[in-house]
Amino acid sequence: MTSAKLFVTKRAKSVASEVDTAGNDRDGAEPDPEFGSVESIRETTEAAIDEITAPDGDQECLHCGLSLPAAGPPVCHRCGVAR
Ligand SMILES: [Zn+2]
């Protein structure tokens, strides 16, 4: 084996072990072959959008009391008062 092939082999094993480690961090389960795939991302996109867009109710407008999402604009969208 040439040194270049040896390097590539070692590097590929190193990358593979890093991927395995990341996969095993998920509740100690076996690496999920679907993890990070286009299919799994498509399946979880809707849940992620719900999570992002759902009002968390943590903040309320000081003026009118409207519940404001934490990621929203710095002013109340009902009365325009800065929060
Ligand atoms: Zn308001």
PDB file of the backbone (N, CA, C, O) and the ligand in Angstrom, with CONECT records:
HET     ZN  A 101       1
ATOM      1  N   MET A   1       0.849  -1.200   0.000  1.00  0.00           N
ATOM      2  CA  MET A   1       0.000   0.000   0.000  1.00  0.00           C
ATOM      3  C   MET A   1       0.885   1.251   0.000  1.00  0.00           C
ATOM      4  O   MET A   1       1.814   1.368   0.798  1.00  0.00           O
ATOM      5  N   THR A   2       0.584   2.163  -0.891  1.00  0.00           N
ATOM      6  CA  THR A   2       1.360   3.400  -0.931  1.00  0.00           C
ATOM      7  C   THR A   2       0.993   4.281   0.258  1.00  0.00           C
ATOM      8  O   THR A   2      -0.039   4.094   0.901  1.00  0.00           O
ATOM      9  N   SER A   3       1.868   5.247   0.531  1.00  0.00           N
ATOM     10  CA  SER A   3       1.583   6.124   1.663  1.00  0.00           C
ATOM     11  C   SER A   3       0.330   6.959   1.408  1.00  0.00           C
ATOM     12  O   SER A   3      -0.408   7.275   2.341  1.00  0.00           O
ATOM     13  N   ALA A   4       0.092   7.313   0.154  1.00  0.00           N
ATOM     14  CA  ALA A   4      -1.110   8.089  -0.151  1.00  0.00           C
ATOM     15  C   ALA A   4      -2.365   7.265   0.120  1.00  0.00           C
ATOM     16  O   ALA A   4      -3.337   7.768   0.684  1.00  0.00           O
ATOM     17  N   LYS A   5      -2.339   6.001  -0.283  1.00  0.00           N
ATOM     18  CA  LYS A   5      -3.496   5.129  -0.029  1.00  0.00           C
ATOM     19  C   LYS A   5      -3.678   4.920   1.478  1.00  0.00           C
ATOM     20  O   LYS A   5      -4.798   4.884   1.987  1.00  0.00           O
ATOM     21  N   LEU A   6      -2.540   4.783   2.176  1.00  0.00           N
ATOM     22  CA  LEU A   6      -2.605   4.582   3.619  1.00  0.00           C
ATOM     23  C   LEU A   6      -3.255   5.792   4.284  1.00  0.00           C
ATOM     24  O   LEU A   6      -4.096   5.662   5.174  1.00  0.00           O
ATOM     25  N   PHE A   7      -2.841   6.972   3.825  1.00  0.00           N
ATOM     26  CA  PHE A   7      -3.411   8.196   4.400  1.00  0.00           C
ATOM     27  C   PHE A   7      -4.921   8.244   4.182  1.00  0.00           C
ATOM     28  O   PHE A   7      -5.688   8.527   5.103  1.00  0.00           O
ATOM     29  N   VAL A   8      -5.332   7.961   2.939  1.00  0.00           N
ATOM     30  CA  VAL A   8      -6.760   8.019   2.621  1.00  0.00           C
ATOM     31  C   VAL A   8      -7.528   6.995   3.451  1.00  0.00           C
ATOM     32  O   VAL A   8      -8.619   7.282   3.944  1.00  0.00           O
ATOM     33  N   THR A   9      -6.957   5.803   3.603  1.00  0.00           N
ATOM     34  CA  THR A   9      -7.632   4.768   4.380  1.00  0.00           C
ATOM     35  C   THR A   9      -7.795   5.199   5.831  1.00  0.00           C
ATOM     36  O   THR A   9      -8.867   5.053   6.417  1.00  0.00           O
ATOM     37  N   LYS A  10      -6.719   5.732   6.401  1.00  0.00           N
ATOM     38  CA  LYS A  10      -6.799   6.179   7.788  1.00  0.00           C
ATOM     39  C   LYS A  10      -7.819   7.307   7.945  1.00  0.00           C
ATOM     40  O   LYS A  10      -8.601   7.335   8.895  1.00  0.00           O
ATOM     41  N   ARG A  11      -7.787   8.223   6.997  1.00  0.00           N
ATOM     42  CA  ARG A  11      -8.682   9.383   7.067  1.00  0.00           C
ATOM     43  C   ARG A  11     -10.140   8.938   6.954  1.00  0.00           C
ATOM     44  O   ARG A  11     -11.009   9.424   7.678  1.00  0.00           O
ATOM     45  N   ALA A  12     -10.387   8.014   6.045  1.00  0.00           N
ATOM     46  CA  ALA A  12     -11.757   7.532   5.858  1.00  0.00           C
ATOM     47  C   ALA A  12     -12.243   6.837   7.125  1.00  0.00           C
ATOM     48  O   ALA A  12     -13.394   7.011   7.525  1.00  0.00           O
ATOM     49  N   LYS A  13     -11.362   6.043   7.764  1.00  0.00           N
ATOM     50  CA  LYS A  13     -11.761   5.376   9.005  1.00  0.00           C
ATOM     51  C   LYS A  13     -12.026   6.398  10.102  1.00  0.00           C
ATOM     52  O   LYS A  13     -12.953   6.247  10.899  1.00  0.00           O
ATOM     53  N   SER A  14     -11.204   7.432  10.132  1.00  0.00           N
ATOM     54  CA  SER A  14     -11.380   8.475  11.149  1.00  0.00           C
ATOM     55  C   SER A  14     -12.726   9.178  10.976  1.00  0.00           C
ATOM     56  O   SER A  14     -13.461   9.385  11.941  1.00  0.00           O
ATOM     57  N   VAL A  15     -13.030   9.537   9.742  1.00  0.00           N
ATOM     58  CA  VAL A  15     -14.311  10.206   9.472  1.00  0.00           C
ATOM     59  C   VAL A  15     -15.462   9.276   9.813  1.00  0.00           C
ATOM     60  O   VAL A  15     -16.450   9.704  10.409  1.00  0.00           O
ATOM     61  N   ALA A  16     -15.345   8.007   9.440  1.00  0.00           N
ATOM     62  CA  ALA A  16     -16.410   7.049   9.713  1.00  0.00           C
ATOM     63  C   ALA A  16     -16.632   6.917  11.213  1.00  0.00           C
ATOM     64  O   ALA A  16     -17.775   6.835  11.662  1.00  0.00           O
ATOM     65  N   SER A  17     -15.556   6.897  11.994  1.00  0.00           N
ATOM     66  CA  SER A  17     -15.719   6.758  13.440  1.00  0.00           C
ATOM     67  C   SER A  17     -16.349   8.006  14.038  1.00  0.00           C
ATOM     68  O   SER A  17     -17.102   7.912  15.007  1.00  0.00           O
ATOM     69  N   GLU A  18     -16.054   9.169  13.479  1.00  0.00           N
ATOM     70  CA  GLU A  18     -16.691  10.395  13.974  1.00  0.00           C
ATOM     71  C   GLU A  18     -18.192  10.363  13.710  1.00  0.00           C
ATOM     72  O   GLU A  18     -18.993  10.762  14.556  1.00  0.00           O
ATOM     73  N   VAL A  19     -18.554   9.891  12.546  1.00  0.00           N
ATOM     74  CA  VAL A  19     -19.975   9.797  12.204  1.00  0.00           C
ATOM     75  C   VAL A  19     -20.658   8.818  13.145  1.00  0.00           C
ATOM     76  O   VAL A  19     -21.754   9.094  13.632  1.00  0.00           O
ATOM     77  N   ASP A  20     -20.027   7.677  13.408  1.00  0.00           N
ATOM     78  CA  ASP A  20     -20.608   6.697  14.321  1.00  0.00           C
ATOM     79  C   ASP A  20     -20.797   7.287  15.706  1.00  0.00           C
ATOM     80  O   ASP A  20     -21.827   7.064  16.342  1.00  0.00           O
ATOM     81  N   THR A  21     -19.808   8.040  16.180  1.00  0.00           N
ATOM     82  CA  THR A  21     -19.900   8.636  17.508  1.00  0.00           C
ATOM     83  C   THR A  21     -21.088   9.583  17.581  1.00  0.00           C
ATOM     84  O   THR A  21     -21.849   9.564  18.548  1.00  0.00           O
ATOM     85  N   ALA A  22     -21.243  10.414  16.549  1.00  0.00           N
ATOM     86  CA  ALA A  22     -22.361  11.355  16.537  1.00  0.00           C
ATOM     87  C   ALA A  22     -23.683  10.607  16.551  1.00  0.00           C
ATOM     88  O   ALA A  22     -24.614  10.995  17.256  1.00  0.00           O
ATOM     89  N   GLY A  23     -23.765   9.531  15.768  1.00  0.00           N
ATOM     90  CA  GLY A  23     -25.002   8.762  15.720  1.00  0.00           C
ATOM     91  C   GLY A  23     -25.295   8.099  17.055  1.00  0.00           C
ATOM     92  O   GLY A  23     -26.453   8.019  17.464  1.00  0.00           O
ATOM     93  N   ASN A  24     -24.256   7.622  17.743  1.00  0.00           N
ATOM     94  CA  ASN A  24     -24.459   6.921  19.002  1.00  0.00           C
ATOM     95  C   ASN A  24     -24.830   7.854  20.143  1.00  0.00           C
ATOM     96  O   ASN A  24     -25.305   7.405  21.186  1.00  0.00           O
ATOM     97  N   ASP A  25     -24.616   9.146  19.951  1.00  0.00           N
ATOM     98  CA  ASP A  25     -24.987  10.083  21.005  1.00  0.00           C
ATOM     99  C   ASP A  25     -26.498  10.162  21.191  1.00  0.00           C
ATOM    100  O   ASP A  25     -26.981  10.655  22.210  1.00  0.00           O
ATOM    101  N   ARG A  26     -27.219   9.687  20.230  1.00  0.00           N
ATOM    102  CA  ARG A  26     -28.676   9.776  20.306  1.00  0.00           C
ATOM    103  C   ARG A  26     -29.197   8.635  21.161  1.00  0.00           C
ATOM    104  O   ARG A  26     -29.493   7.555  20.651  1.00  0.00           O
ATOM    105  N   ASP A  27     -29.309   8.872  22.458  1.00  0.00           N
ATOM    106  CA  ASP A  27     -29.864   7.926  23.425  1.00  0.00           C
ATOM    107  C   ASP A  27     -29.106   6.606  23.423  1.00  0.00           C
ATOM    108  O   ASP A  27     -29.668   5.580  23.807  1.00  0.00           O
ATOM    109  N   GLY A  28     -27.863   6.606  23.006  1.00  0.00           N
ATOM    110  CA  GLY A  28     -27.057   5.394  23.014  1.00  0.00           C
ATOM    111  C   GLY A  28     -27.548   4.342  22.043  1.00  0.00           C
ATOM    112  O   GLY A  28     -27.095   3.199  22.096  1.00  0.00           O
ATOM    113  N   ALA A  29     -28.456   4.698  21.166  1.00  0.00           N
ATOM    114  CA  ALA A  29     -28.994   3.732  20.216  1.00  0.00           C
ATOM    115  C   ALA A  29     -28.014   3.520  19.069  1.00  0.00           C
ATOM    116  O   ALA A  29     -27.032   4.247  18.921  1.00  0.00           O
ATOM    117  N   GLU A  30     -28.303   2.524  18.280  1.00  0.00           N
ATOM    118  CA  GLU A  30     -27.506   2.301  17.090  1.00  0.00           C
ATOM    119  C   GLU A  30     -27.653   3.501  16.168  1.00  0.00           C
ATOM    120  O   GLU A  30     -28.705   4.140  16.149  1.00  0.00           O
ATOM    121  N   PRO A  31     -26.609   3.819  15.400  1.00  0.00           N
ATOM    122  CA  PRO A  31     -26.739   4.938  14.468  1.00  0.00           C
ATOM    123  C   PRO A  31     -27.923   4.719  13.542  1.00  0.00           C
ATOM    124  O   PRO A  31     -28.074   3.649  12.950  1.00  0.00           O
ATOM    125  N   ASP A  32     -28.747   5.724  13.423  1.00  0.00           N
ATOM    126  CA  ASP A  32     -29.922   5.628  12.571  1.00  0.00           C
ATOM    127  C   ASP A  32     -29.518   5.901  11.131  1.00  0.00           C
ATOM    128  O   ASP A  32     -29.072   7.004  10.816  1.00  0.00           O
ATOM    129  N   PRO A  33     -29.666   4.919  10.254  1.00  0.00           N
ATOM    130  CA  PRO A  33     -29.265   5.145   8.855  1.00  0.00           C
ATOM    131  C   PRO A  33     -30.085   6.240   8.199  1.00  0.00           C
ATOM    132  O   PRO A  33     -29.664   6.811   7.193  1.00  0.00           O
ATOM    133  N   GLU A  34     -31.255   6.540   8.759  1.00  0.00           N
ATOM    134  CA  GLU A  34     -32.095   7.596   8.202  1.00  0.00           C
ATOM    135  C   GLU A  34     -31.695   8.969   8.731  1.00  0.00           C
ATOM    136  O   GLU A  34     -32.114   9.993   8.192  1.00  0.00           O
ATOM    137  N   PHE A  35     -30.883   8.989   9.785  1.00  0.00           N
ATOM    138  CA  PHE A  35     -30.543  10.261  10.411  1.00  0.00           C
ATOM    139  C   PHE A  35     -29.785  11.140   9.440  1.00  0.00           C
ATOM    140  O   PHE A  35     -28.754  10.735   8.902  1.00  0.00           O
ATOM    141  N   GLY A  36     -30.291  12.347   9.211  1.00  0.00           N
ATOM    142  CA  GLY A  36     -29.624  13.283   8.323  1.00  0.00           C
ATOM    143  C   GLY A  36     -29.945  13.065   6.861  1.00  0.00           C
ATOM    144  O   GLY A  36     -29.448  13.790   5.999  1.00  0.00           O
ATOM    145  N   SER A  37     -30.776  12.069   6.571  1.00  0.00           N
ATOM    146  CA  SER A  37     -31.128  11.842   5.175  1.00  0.00           C
ATOM    147  C   SER A  37     -32.196  12.830   4.738  1.00  0.00           C
ATOM    148  O   SER A  37     -32.881  13.435   5.563  1.00  0.00           O
ATOM    149  N   VAL A  38     -32.325  12.981   3.438  1.00  0.00           N
ATOM    150  CA  VAL A  38     -33.343  13.890   2.904  1.00  0.00           C
ATOM    151  C   VAL A  38     -34.716  13.453   3.379  1.00  0.00           C
ATOM    152  O   VAL A  38     -35.558  14.286   3.714  1.00  0.00           O
ATOM    153  N   GLU A  39     -34.945  12.130   3.408  1.00  0.00           N
ATOM    154  CA  GLU A  39     -36.255  11.627   3.827  1.00  0.00           C
ATOM    155  C   GLU A  39     -36.565  12.042   5.266  1.00  0.00           C
ATOM    156  O   GLU A  39     -37.664  12.515   5.556  1.00  0.00           O
ATOM    157  N   SER A  40     -35.601  11.866   6.157  1.00  0.00           N
ATOM    158  CA  SER A  40     -35.867  12.169   7.561  1.00  0.00           C
ATOM    159  C   SER A  40     -36.057  13.662   7.771  1.00  0.00           C
ATOM    160  O   SER A  40     -36.847  14.082   8.617  1.00  0.00           O
ATOM    161  N   ILE A  41     -35.324  14.468   6.993  1.00  0.00           N
ATOM    162  CA  ILE A  41     -35.494  15.916   7.113  1.00  0.00           C
ATOM    163  C   ILE A  41     -36.881  16.309   6.639  1.00  0.00           C
ATOM    164  O   ILE A  41     -37.534  17.151   7.256  1.00  0.00           O
ATOM    165  N   ARG A  42     -37.335  15.711   5.552  1.00  0.00           N
ATOM    166  CA  ARG A  42     -38.682  16.014   5.061  1.00  0.00           C
ATOM    167  C   ARG A  42     -39.730  15.616   6.094  1.00  0.00           C
ATOM    168  O   ARG A  42     -40.705  16.336   6.311  1.00  0.00           O
ATOM    169  N   GLU A  43     -39.520  14.462   6.732  1.00  0.00           N
ATOM    170  CA  GLU A  43     -40.504  13.977   7.702  1.00  0.00           C
ATOM    171  C   GLU A  43     -40.575  14.861   8.938  1.00  0.00           C
ATOM    172  O   GLU A  43     -41.633  14.965   9.559  1.00  0.00           O
ATOM    173  N   THR A  44     -39.475  15.496   9.304  1.00  0.00           N
ATOM    174  CA  THR A  44     -39.453  16.277  10.546  1.00  0.00           C
ATOM    175  C   THR A  44     -39.626  17.772  10.312  1.00  0.00           C
ATOM    176  O   THR A  44     -39.697  18.540  11.271  1.00  0.00           O
ATOM    177  N   THR A  45     -39.694  18.195   9.054  1.00  0.00           N
ATOM    178  CA  THR A  45     -39.798  19.628   8.774  1.00  0.00           C
ATOM    179  C   THR A  45     -41.070  20.220   9.354  1.00  0.00           C
ATOM    180  O   THR A  45     -41.049  21.317   9.912  1.00  0.00           O
ATOM    181  N   GLU A  46     -42.185  19.495   9.225  1.00  0.00           N
ATOM    182  CA  GLU A  46     -43.465  20.024   9.696  1.00  0.00           C
ATOM    183  C   GLU A  46     -43.435  20.228  11.209  1.00  0.00           C
ATOM    184  O   GLU A  46     -43.911  21.247  11.709  1.00  0.00           O
ATOM    185  N   ALA A  47     -42.884  19.273  11.928  1.00  0.00           N
ATOM    186  CA  ALA A  47     -42.793  19.401  13.382  1.00  0.00           C
ATOM    187  C   ALA A  47     -41.889  20.568  13.761  1.00  0.00           C
ATOM    188  O   ALA A  47     -42.163  21.288  14.721  1.00  0.00           O
ATOM    189  N   ALA A  48     -40.815  20.750  13.005  1.00  0.00           N
ATOM    190  CA  ALA A  48     -39.894  21.845  13.295  1.00  0.00           C
ATOM    191  C   ALA A  48     -40.565  23.190  13.052  1.00  0.00           C
ATOM    192  O   ALA A  48     -40.371  24.132  13.821  1.00  0.00           O
ATOM    193  N   ILE A  49     -41.351  23.281  11.987  1.00  0.00           N
ATOM    194  CA  ILE A  49     -42.051  24.532  11.693  1.00  0.00           C
ATOM    195  C   ILE A  49     -43.054  24.838  12.799  1.00  0.00           C
ATOM    196  O   ILE A  49     -43.169  25.981  13.242  1.00  0.00           O
ATOM    197  N   ASP A  50     -43.784  23.808  13.245  1.00  0.00           N
ATOM    198  CA  ASP A  50     -44.738  24.007  14.338  1.00  0.00           C
ATOM    199  C   ASP A  50     -44.015  24.543  15.566  1.00  0.00           C
ATOM    200  O   ASP A  50     -44.491  25.465  16.228  1.00  0.00           O
ATOM    201  N   GLU A  51     -42.863  23.958  15.862  1.00  0.00           N
ATOM    202  CA  GLU A  51     -42.100  24.364  17.035  1.00  0.00           C
ATOM    203  C   GLU A  51     -41.630  25.810  16.904  1.00  0.00           C
ATOM    204  O   GLU A  51     -41.669  26.577  17.866  1.00  0.00           O
ATOM    205  N   ILE A  52     -41.186  26.171  15.700  1.00  0.00           N
ATOM    206  CA  ILE A  52     -40.642  27.517  15.486  1.00  0.00           C
ATOM    207  C   ILE A  52     -41.755  28.560  15.509  1.00  0.00           C
ATOM    208  O   ILE A  52     -41.574  29.646  16.060  1.00  0.00           O
ATOM    209  N   THR A  53     -42.907  28.239  14.915  1.00  0.00           N
ATOM    210  CA  THR A  53     -43.951  29.244  14.761  1.00  0.00           C
ATOM    211  C   THR A  53     -44.935  29.275  15.919  1.00  0.00           C
ATOM    212  O   THR A  53     -45.711  30.222  16.040  1.00  0.00           O
ATOM    213  N   ALA A  54     -44.917  28.261  16.770  1.00  0.00           N
ATOM    214  CA  ALA A  54     -45.867  28.235  17.882  1.00  0.00           C
ATOM    215  C   ALA A  54     -45.558  29.358  18.864  1.00  0.00           C
ATOM    216  O   ALA A  54     -44.403  29.545  19.247  1.00  0.00           O
ATOM    217  N   PRO A  55     -46.566  30.097  19.269  1.00  0.00           N
ATOM    218  CA  PRO A  55     -46.308  31.139  20.274  1.00  0.00           C
ATOM    219  C   PRO A  55     -45.933  30.500  21.596  1.00  0.00           C
ATOM    220  O   PRO A  55     -46.616  29.594  22.074  1.00  0.00           O
ATOM    221  N   ASP A  56     -44.852  30.969  22.183  1.00  0.00           N
ATOM    222  CA  ASP A  56     -44.431  30.355  23.440  1.00  0.00           C
ATOM    223  C   ASP A  56     -45.065  31.038  24.645  1.00  0.00           C
ATOM    224  O   ASP A  56     -45.026  30.520  25.761  1.00  0.00           O
ATOM    225  N   GLY A  57     -45.656  32.220  24.401  1.00  0.00           N
ATOM    226  CA  GLY A  57     -46.373  32.885  25.477  1.00  0.00           C
ATOM    227  C   GLY A  57     -45.476  33.411  26.583  1.00  0.00           C
ATOM    228  O   GLY A  57     -45.962  33.805  27.643  1.00  0.00           O
ATOM    229  N   ASP A  58     -44.164  33.422  26.342  1.00  0.00           N
ATOM    230  CA  ASP A  58     -43.248  33.875  27.379  1.00  0.00           C
ATOM    231  C   ASP A  58     -43.285  35.390  27.548  1.00  0.00           C
ATOM    232  O   ASP A  58     -43.023  35.911  28.632  1.00  0.00           O
ATOM    233  N   GLN A  59     -43.613  36.089  26.464  1.00  0.00           N
ATOM    234  CA  GLN A  59     -43.587  37.546  26.531  1.00  0.00           C
ATOM    235  C   GLN A  59     -44.949  38.105  26.176  1.00  0.00           C
ATOM    236  O   GLN A  59     -45.644  37.576  25.309  1.00  0.00           O
ATOM    237  N   GLU A  60     -45.321  39.164  26.844  1.00  0.00           N
ATOM    238  CA  GLU A  60     -46.572  39.835  26.538  1.00  0.00           C
ATOM    239  C   GLU A  60     -46.297  41.310  26.337  1.00  0.00           C
ATOM    240  O   GLU A  60     -45.394  41.878  26.953  1.00  0.00           O
ATOM    241  N   CYS A  61     -47.092  41.929  25.462  1.00  0.00           N
ATOM    242  CA  CYS A  61     -46.973  43.365  25.264  1.00  0.00           C
ATOM    243  C   CYS A  61     -47.288  44.080  26.577  1.00  0.00           C
ATOM    244  O   CYS A  61     -48.295  43.786  27.222  1.00  0.00           O
ATOM    245  N   LEU A  62     -46.441  45.004  26.963  1.00  0.00           N
ATOM    246  CA  LEU A  62     -46.640  45.725  28.214  1.00  0.00           C
ATOM    247  C   LEU A  62     -47.833  46.667  28.130  1.00  0.00           C
ATOM    248  O   LEU A  62     -48.395  47.071  29.148  1.00  0.00           O
ATOM    249  N   HIS A  63     -48.209  47.008  26.908  1.00  0.00           N
ATOM    250  CA  HIS A  63     -49.293  47.969  26.710  1.00  0.00           C
ATOM    251  C   HIS A  63     -50.651  47.296  26.609  1.00  0.00           C
ATOM    252  O   HIS A  63     -51.587  47.665  27.318  1.00  0.00           O
ATOM    253  N   CYS A  64     -50.761  46.294  25.712  1.00  0.00           N
ATOM    254  CA  CYS A  64     -52.072  45.690  25.467  1.00  0.00           C
ATOM    255  C   CYS A  64     -52.164  44.240  25.945  1.00  0.00           C
ATOM    256  O   CYS A  64     -53.250  43.661  25.953  1.00  0.00           O
ATOM    257  N   GLY A  65     -51.041  43.655  26.341  1.00  0.00           N
ATOM    258  CA  GLY A  65     -51.079  42.300  26.882  1.00  0.00           C
ATOM    259  C   GLY A  65     -51.087  41.205  25.839  1.00  0.00           C
ATOM    260  O   GLY A  65     -51.228  40.032  26.185  1.00  0.00           O
ATOM    261  N   LEU A  66     -50.941  41.551  24.573  1.00  0.00           N
ATOM    262  CA  LEU A  66     -50.904  40.554  23.506  1.00  0.00           C
ATOM    263  C   LEU A  66     -49.685  39.654  23.692  1.00  0.00           C
ATOM    264  O   LEU A  66     -48.583  40.133  23.958  1.00  0.00           O
ATOM    265  N   SER A  67     -49.895  38.341  23.548  1.00  0.00           N
ATOM    266  CA  SER A  67     -48.781  37.403  23.653  1.00  0.00           C
ATOM    267  C   SER A  67     -47.877  37.555  22.442  1.00  0.00           C
ATOM    268  O   SER A  67     -48.340  37.491  21.303  1.00  0.00           O
ATOM    269  N   LEU A  68     -46.584  37.757  22.685  1.00  0.00           N
ATOM    270  CA  LEU A  68     -45.638  37.981  21.601  1.00  0.00           C
ATOM    271  C   LEU A  68     -44.624  36.847  21.535  1.00  0.00           C
ATOM    272  O   LEU A  68     -44.054  36.458  22.554  1.00  0.00           O
ATOM    273  N   PRO A  69     -44.397  36.309  20.318  1.00  0.00           N
ATOM    274  CA  PRO A  69     -43.370  35.269  20.186  1.00  0.00           C
ATOM    275  C   PRO A  69     -41.989  35.860  20.435  1.00  0.00           C
ATOM    276  O   PRO A  69     -41.712  37.000  20.063  1.00  0.00           O
ATOM    277  N   ALA A  70     -41.121  35.064  21.072  1.00  0.00           N
ATOM    278  CA  ALA A  70     -39.788  35.552  21.425  1.00  0.00           C
ATOM    279  C   ALA A  70     -38.990  35.954  20.191  1.00  0.00           C
ATOM    280  O   ALA A  70     -38.155  36.856  20.253  1.00  0.00           O
ATOM    281  N   ALA A  71     -39.251  35.276  19.058  1.00  0.00           N
ATOM    282  CA  ALA A  71     -38.470  35.538  17.845  1.00  0.00           C
ATOM    283  C   ALA A  71     -39.110  36.611  16.973  1.00  0.00           C
ATOM    284  O   ALA A  71     -38.647  36.847  15.857  1.00  0.00           O
ATOM    285  N   GLY A  72     -40.155  37.260  17.451  1.00  0.00           N
ATOM    286  CA  GLY A  72     -40.875  38.225  16.652  1.00  0.00           C
ATOM    287  C   GLY A  72     -40.191  39.580  16.609  1.00  0.00           C
ATOM    288  O   GLY A  72     -39.091  39.748  17.134  1.00  0.00           O
ATOM    289  N   PRO A  73     -40.850  40.546  15.979  1.00  0.00           N
ATOM    290  CA  PRO A  73     -40.292  41.898  15.884  1.00  0.00           C
ATOM    291  C   PRO A  73     -40.238  42.552  17.266  1.00  0.00           C
ATOM    292  O   PRO A  73     -40.937  42.128  18.186  1.00  0.00           O
ATOM    293  N   PRO A  74     -39.399  43.595  17.407  1.00  0.00           N
ATOM    294  CA  PRO A  74     -39.222  44.234  18.720  1.00  0.00           C
ATOM    295  C   PRO A  74     -40.368  45.137  19.120  1.00  0.00           C
ATOM    296  O   PRO A  74     -40.308  45.791  20.161  1.00  0.00           O
ATOM    297  N   VAL A  75     -41.416  45.184  18.305  1.00  0.00           N
ATOM    298  CA  VAL A  75     -42.590  45.976  18.670  1.00  0.00           C
ATOM    299  C   VAL A  75     -43.820  45.084  18.626  1.00  0.00           C
ATOM    300  O   VAL A  75     -43.849  44.092  17.898  1.00  0.00           O
ATOM    301  N   CYS A  76     -44.821  45.434  19.393  1.00  0.00           N
ATOM    302  CA  CYS A  76     -46.084  44.706  19.379  1.00  0.00           C
ATOM    303  C   CYS A  76     -46.734  44.904  18.022  1.00  0.00           C
ATOM    304  O   CYS A  76     -46.826  46.026  17.526  1.00  0.00           O
ATOM    305  N   HIS A  77     -47.196  43.782  17.408  1.00  0.00           N
ATOM    306  CA  HIS A  77     -47.821  43.916  16.081  1.00  0.00           C
ATOM    307  C   HIS A  77     -49.283  44.314  16.183  1.00  0.00           C
ATOM    308  O   HIS A  77     -49.936  44.507  15.158  1.00  0.00           O
ATOM    309  N   ARG A  78     -49.815  44.442  17.393  1.00  0.00           N
ATOM    310  CA  ARG A  78     -51.193  44.918  17.525  1.00  0.00           C
ATOM    311  C   ARG A  78     -51.204  46.431  17.763  1.00  0.00           C
ATOM    312  O   ARG A  78     -51.903  47.165  17.064  1.00  0.00           O
ATOM    313  N   CYS A  79     -50.429  46.896  18.751  1.00  0.00           N
ATOM    314  CA  CYS A  79     -50.508  48.314  19.102  1.00  0.00           C
ATOM    315  C   CYS A  79     -49.236  49.092  18.753  1.00  0.00           C
ATOM    316  O   CYS A  79     -49.226  50.321  18.826  1.00  0.00           O
ATOM    317  N   GLY A  80     -48.158  48.384  18.372  1.00  0.00           N
ATOM    318  CA  GLY A  80     -46.954  49.075  17.909  1.00  0.00           C
ATOM    319  C   GLY A  80     -46.039  49.570  19.011  1.00  0.00           C
ATOM    320  O   GLY A  80     -45.036  50.226  18.731  1.00  0.00           O
ATOM    321  N   VAL A  81     -46.367  49.270  20.258  1.00  0.00           N
ATOM    322  CA  VAL A  81     -45.516  49.715  21.365  1.00  0.00           C
ATOM    323  C   VAL A  81     -44.277  48.810  21.430  1.00  0.00           C
ATOM    324  O   VAL A  81     -44.379  47.590  21.299  1.00  0.00           O
ATOM    325  N   ALA A  82     -43.121  49.425  21.634  1.00  0.00           N
ATOM    326  CA  ALA A  82     -41.898  48.629  21.777  1.00  0.00           C
ATOM    327  C   ALA A  82     -41.998  47.779  23.024  1.00  0.00           C
ATOM    328  O   ALA A  82     -42.504  48.236  24.049  1.00  0.00           O
ATOM    329  N   ARG A  83     -41.522  46.545  22.951  1.00  0.00           N
ATOM    330  CA  ARG A  83     -41.585  45.689  24.119  1.00  0.00           C
ATOM    331  C   ARG A  83     -40.294  45.690  24.922  1.00  0.00           C
ATOM    332  O   ARG A  83     -40.201  45.009  25.943  1.00  0.00           O
TER     333      ARG A  83
HETATM  334 ZN    ZN A 101     -49.481  45.779  22.264  1.00  0.00          ZN2+
END
